[in-house]
């Protein structure tokens, strides 16, 4: 598991970025859906 070659390091970094981007997108969707619910009331 201790692969420190530049290729694997870059791959891990891009996976981390994609994961955090997905989490951010989900948060934004949750917030947006909550706002819609509040506007309907």
Buried (B, 14 or more C-beta within 10 A) or exposed (E): EEEEEEEEEEEEEEEEEEEEEEEEEEEEEEEEEEEEEEEEE
